[in-house]
Amino acid sequence: MSSLAEPGWEAVARDPRFRALVADRRRFVARATLFYTAYLMAYLALLGFAPDFMAKEVVGAISLAVIGGLSICVLAVVLAVVYIRRSERWDRMAEEVRR
């Protein structure tokens, strides 16, 4: 088979291993997006509805608002690392489907 030949996409889409790959990846992305969005919304809600609480200084002149904002950045990196680790499994699953 030539490397330029199109794969049989209909057959690939019907393969249960491909469906499992797509479902697993979709489930992870949906959950991670929902978690990150909920975390961000909670942070913004605290900023808007509890400004005195978020202004509380916990370490020197660093407030809870600053720590919360930094935690959002850290969470983005953590989710990216988790995605990369999961993608290794998805790559193996895709290789099985390709064979």
C-alpha positions as semicolon CSV with decimal commas, in nm:
position;residue;x (nm);y (nm);z (nm)
1;M;0,000;0,000;0,000
2;S;0,136;0,338;-0,096
3;S;0,193;0,590;0,179
4;L;-0,004;0,837;-0,034
5;A;-0,316;0,619;-0,046
6;E;-0,620;0,738;0,145
7;P;-0,723;0,509;0,429
8;G;-1,076;0,373;0,425
9;W;-1,223;0,636;0,657
10;E;-1,560;0,463;0,679
11;A;-1,395;0,142;0,797
12;V;-1,180;0,333;1,045
13;A;-1,488;0,513;1,185
14;R;-1,662;0,178;1,239
15;D;-1,366;0,020;1,417
16;P;-1,452;-0,024;1,789
17;R;-1,093;0,061;1,885
18;F;-1,120;0,393;1,701
19;R;-1,453;0,465;1,867
20;A;-1,298;0,389;2,207
21;L;-1,010;0,625;2,128
22;V;-1,243;0,908;2,027
23;A;-1,472;0,852;2,326
24;D;-1,183;0,844;2,574
25;R;-1,026;1,159;2,433
26;R;-1,359;1,342;2,415
27;R;-1,442;1,243;2,774
28;F;-1,107;1,371;2,901
29;V;-1,128;1,701;2,713
30;A;-1,487;1,761;2,827
31;R;-1,407;1,690;3,192
32;A;-1,087;1,896;3,192
33;T;-1,264;2,188;3,024
34;L;-1,555;2,170;3,266
35;F;-1,321;2,156;3,567
36;Y;-1,108;2,447;3,446
37;T;-1,415;2,656;3,364
38;A;-1,574;2,585;3,703
39;Y;-1,247;2,673;3,880
40;L;-1,217;2,999;3,688
41;M;-1,581;3,090;3,747
42;A;-1,545;3,021;4,121
43;Y;-1,238;3,246;4,130
44;L;-1,417;3,524;3,944
45;A;-1,724;3,486;4,167
46;L;-1,508;3,521;4,476
47;L;-1,345;3,831;4,329
48;G;-1,684;3,984;4,253
49;F;-1,888;3,881;4,556
50;A;-1,625;3,854;4,831
51;P;-1,371;4,127;4,758
52;D;-1,283;4,175;5,125
53;F;-1,207;3,805;5,160
54;M;-0,996;3,798;4,844
55;A;-0,806;4,109;4,958
56;K;-0,689;3,930;5,272
57;E;-0,312;3,918;5,280
58;V;-0,181;3,571;5,359
59;V;0,194;3,592;5,290
60;G;0,344;3,934;5,337
61;A;0,166;4,164;5,092
62;I;0,039;3,878;4,875
63;S;-0,338;3,852;4,882
64;L;-0,568;3,556;4,820
65;A;-0,663;3,716;4,488
66;V;-0,304;3,701;4,366
67;I;-0,261;3,343;4,485
68;G;-0,588;3,248;4,317
69;G;-0,483;3,411;3,991
70;L;-0,149;3,232;3,996
71;S;-0,324;2,904;4,073
72;I;-0,523;2,942;3,751
73;C;-0,197;2,966;3,557
74;V;-0,057;2,663;3,741
75;L;-0,376;2,469;3,673
76;A;-0,343;2,536;3,300
77;V;0,010;2,392;3,301
78;V;-0,098;2,091;3,510
79;L;-0,383;2,015;3,270
80;A;-0,145;2,044;2,975
81;V;0,096;1,796;3,135
82;V;-0,188;1,554;3,211
83;Y;-0,306;1,585;2,850
84;I;0,043;1,508;2,722
85;R;0,066;1,198;2,940
86;R;-0,276;1,081;2,827
87;S;-0,187;1,149;2,464
88;E;0,082;0,882;2,482
89;R;-0,190;0,624;2,546
90;W;-0,405;0,772;2,269
91;D;-0,109;0,747;2,032
92;R;-0,077;0,376;2,113
93;M;-0,450;0,330;2,057
94;A;-0,427;0,513;1,725
95;E;-0,135;0,296;1,619
96;E;-0,344;-0,015;1,689
97;V;-0,624;0,123;1,475
98;R;-0,382;0,212;1,197
99;R;-0,252;-0,144;1,181
